[in-house]
Amino acid sequence: VPVPITFEHVVQEVKEWAASNPEELVLLFHSHATYQYSNISQYTDDGVPTIVEALQQIYASMGISYLSCGDVYGWTVGDAMAAGEIKNTGGSVIALDFQDSSLSMCAKMNWVESKLVTCYPTKSDMLSLSSSSSDSSTRVTQDTTEGDANSTFGIPPCTNSKSPAFGQLHQYLLESANNPASDDSSTLGPPASLDRYPFSEMQAMWQINAHAAASGIAHLSSLLDDTTKSNIHKQIVSWIHDEEFNGISVLAVDYVTLHGNAIFSVLRTQCGQSDKIEDEYCGPALAPPRIFRQRFSTMSWFLTIAAYCIFGIWIWVIIRHYFRHYQHERQMKRLEKDMEYAREALQCGGGGDYVASVD
């Protein structure tokens, strides 16, 4: 699907944000690069991937450092900020990938297809997870497989607060962060080799597959609507605040403008995150951010406006019809009264019987 925005425009927005927040380090991760036409050579004559050469030119023209994953191994945050400093505008930005033909990400992605958690879980999802989990919220019970008219296959979707999808996602994140270290991409857990994967990603979001996409359409919903109506970011904030994860390197969420500041707050105040934060004033010792549920999603807002418009038009038609009918009755009564006056006048003046005909 063509997107009416250029890559340079997106990077320029990042550059402007970094200039406005000079104390923050921004990392740009690339991944899953593809080529529009199969006849395009993926490598230059020098053996450099074509897409890497293109990115090198773009970032060089914008004054942004474009590095390979191994370049940052062993760096401190201070080292990274110094390397990513933008001379003209200020701020620190570093673009990172393996600089291969597909722009592989510098993080173990913890994306295991057989364990992905969607907003619309199926019974097979529940059975596969409950068999490997001690978390009671992921077990298949009669309560989670019967009754709800808004559920898919009898299991409530994530927009229902009793949905087992929350337990599934919780378990997925726990395994991503706390499992034994492994470089196997088909196994959840942090990486074992930090020179290969300097970062570890936790995908704290509802994933999409064919079943979830079809179910979302059937519910007149979207990924952003599911994120909003499920209030999943409140759960994520709670899990991070309670320090349930051994370590968080890269946290991926959808719709970051929704409660993103709350997520940022609990990440920044984790114990050990900074030497500027004392142990008695970090993590669970601090009160968690207060998050209020947003009742109306984008789809709900548009449907509500449409319903009000239709209702308003209906009321307008009724009122207009009423007044037109009312005016008609009043005019008929006035005409009848005028005719009565005319009849009396004719009778008094002529001394005989006269008949007035009015068409």
N, C-alpha and C positions, 0 to 999 in steps of 0.2 A: 504494500500500500504506500503510495507516494506521500511523503511528509513535507508540507510546504515550509520548510525551514532548513537552513544550511548548517553544516557542522561548525563552520566558523562563527556563525551567530550564537550557537550554544556555548562555545568556548569563550566568546567575548562576554557573555553574561556571567560566566564563572569568573573571568578575569576582573570584571567590575565588582562582583561580590567580594572577591579576595582583597581588592583595593580598599573596600569599605570595612573590612575586618582583618587588618594587618597582623593580628595576633593569632590567627587561625591558619592551619595547614590544610590545603585542599589537595586531595589525591583523585586523579581522574583514571578510572580503570576501564580498559577496553576489553571486549571479548566477542566471540562469535562473529567475526568478520566474514562476509560472503561477497561474491562477485556477481554483478548483474548479468554479465554475458560470459558464457563458458569459453569463448574464443579469446578472452583477455588473458595475457600472460600474467601469471602470479609472481613472477620474479623479473628483476631487471637483468641487464647483461652482466652486472657485477655480482649477481646472486642475492641481491637484497630484495625481500618481498615488496611488490609494487605498492601495496597499501601502507607499508612501513615508510617507504620513501615519501609517499604523499603526506603522511602525518608529520614526518620530520620537517617538510617544507612549511606546512601550516603552522606548527608550533614555533618554528624558528622565526617566522614572520611576526608572531605575536609575542615573542620573548618568553616563551614557556618552555621549561625543561621537559624533554621527552626521554625517559630512561628505560632500560631493561630491568626485569625483576631482580636479577642478581646484583645490580648496581647498588641497591639500597640495603643489602644484607648487612646486619650489624650496625646500622645507623641508629642514632638517637633521634628524637623529634627535632632537637636543635640542629642536628646535621641536615635533616631533610628540609627544614625551613630555610636554612642558609643556601642549600642547593636549588631550592625552588623559588628563591626570591626574584620577583619581577622588577627589573631596574627602573623602568620609567614610571610605572603607576603604583608600585608597592604591592604588598601581599605576597603569599607563597603558594605556588601551584606546581605540582609535578604530575605528569602523565606517565602511566606505567602499563606495560604489558610484556609478554615474552619476546615481542618483536619478531614473531613468525608470521606465516601467511594468513593465519586465522586470528591473530592478535589474542592469543591465549591469556587468560586472566592471571594476575600475580597472586591469586588466592585459591586455596582449595575451596571449591564452590559449595560443597555439601549439598549437591543436587542429585538425589538418588530416586530415579523414576518410580521404582516399586514402592517407595515410602512417601511420595509426595502427598501433602495434605491440602485438600480443596475445601471450599465453603460448603460443598454438597457431598458429604461422605456417603459411600455405599456400604452395604452389608459386608461385602468382601473386604473393603478397607478396614472395617471394624474388626472383622475376624482375624485379619493378618496382624493388626496392631495389638489387639487384646491378648493374643497368644504369646507376645513377646514383651508385654508390659505389666508392671504391677500397679500402675496408676488406675484407680477405680473409675476414673472418668473416661477411660478408653475401652472399658469392657462393654460387650454387647449384652444389654439387658432388655427385658420386656418394655421398660419405660422408654428406651431409646429406639425401639423398632416398631412402635405402634402409635396410631392415633392422630398425629398432627397432620391436618389437611394441607399445610404449607410445606410439608417435608417431601424429600425425594426418596423413593423406595422405603417409605415409612420412617426414615431417620431425619430428625430436625436439621435444617441447614444452619449455617453459622449465624444467621440473623435471628435465631432463636437462642435465648440465653441458656437453654438446657441442652444445646447441641453438643454431641460428643466431639465435634471438630476441634473445640478448644483444647480438650485433653490430648487429641492427636497432635496438634501443633506444639503443645507444651512438651510432649515426649520427643518430637522431632528435634526441637531446639536443645533439649537436654542431651540427646545423643550427639548432636552436632558439636556441642561444647565440651561434654564430659566423657565421651567414649575414649578408649585408648588411642593414642596417636597412630595415624596410618596415612600413607601417601596413596592408598588405593582409592580412586575416585568413586568406586561403587560402594564404599563403606563410609558411613557417617562418622565424623570425629575430626579433631584437629590434625594438621599435617605433622608427620614425623621429621621431615627434612625441611628446615626453614630456608635453606638456600634455594630449594626448588619452589616452595610456597612460603614466601615471607609473611603472608596473611592467611587468615582462616575466616571464611564467610559463614554467617548464620542467616538463613533465609526466613525472616519472621514475617511471613505474608501468606495469603491464600494463593495457592498455585492454580494453574489453569491446565485442564486437559479437555478432551472432546466432550466427556460427560459433564464436566463442570460448566463448560461454555454453553451447552444445550440447556442445562438446568437454569443457568443464569438468564437466558433468553426467555425460558418458560416462566420465570418469576419476574419478568420485566425489570431485571436488575443488570448491574455491570460490576466490574471488579472494584471500582471506586465506591459504588453504592454498597457492595458487600462489606468493604472495609469500614465504611461509615456506620452502617446499621448493626454490624456485629460488635462494634466498639472494641475491636481486637487490640488497638493500641493501648487501651487501659490495662489489659491483661499483660501486655509486653512490659509496660512500665512497672507493674507489680512484680513480675518475675525478676526483672533486672534489679529493682530496689531491694528485693529479698536475697540478692546474691546467690541465686540458684545455679549460676553458670560459673565454671572454673575460670573462664577467661573469654573476653569478647574482643575480637580483632576488627572485623567488619560486620556491621549489622545492616541487613538489607530489609527495607520496609516499602510498602506501597503508600502513595498519598501522604508524603512526608509533611505536607503543610497541615495535615490533620493531627494535632497533638504532637507535632515534631519537636517543639520546644520542651515538652515534658520528657520525651524520650532522651533528648540531648542532656537534660538536666540530670537524670539518674545515671546516665553513662559517665558524665563528668564528675559526679560526686561519689563514684565507686571508691572504696578503700584501696589505697595503693595506686590510684590513678595519677596522683600528683603529690609531690612533696610539699605543696602549699596547703594541703588539706590534712588536718590532724585526725588520728584514728577515732577520737570520740565525736568527731563532726563529719562522719562520712557514712555511706551505705545505709544500712538499716537503722542507724542511730538518728538519721534525719527523717523528718516526716515526708511521706511520698507526695508528689504533686497531686493536686485535686483536678480530676478530669471529669468534665460533664459530657454526657452523651448528647450527640447531635441528632435530634429527632428526625429531621428532614434531610434525606439524601438528594442528590441532583435529580434523579428520576422522580422521586416523590414530590419534589418541589414543582416540577413541570406538570405532573399529573394533577396536583392540587390546583395550580393556576388554571389549567384547562377546565377542571370541574367547576371552579368558581365562574369562569367566563360563560360556560354553557348554562349554568344556573341563572346567571345575570341576564343572559339573552332570553331565557324562558320567562323570567319575571317581567322583562320589558314587553314581550309579546302579549302576555296576559293583561298587563296594565293598559297597553295601547288598545287592545281589543275592548277592554272594559269601558274606557273613556269614549271610544268611538260608538259603542252601543249606547252608552249613557247619553251622549249628545244627540243621537238619533231619536231616542225616546222623548227627549225634551223638545226637539224640533217638531215631532208629531203632535205633542200636546199643545204646543203653541199654535200650530196650524189649525188644529181642531177648535181651539178657542177663537181664533180669528174668523173661522168659518161660521161659528155660532153668532159672533157679533154681526157679521155680514147678513146672516139670515134674519136676525132681529131687525136690523136697519131696513132691509127690503120690505119686511112685513109691515113695519110702521109707516113707511113712506107711501106705498102703493095701495093700501087698503085691500089688497087681494093676496092670493097665495102665489108666491113666486118660488121657483126652485133654482138654486144656484148650483151649477155643475163645476166642479173643480177637478181637473185632470192631475 
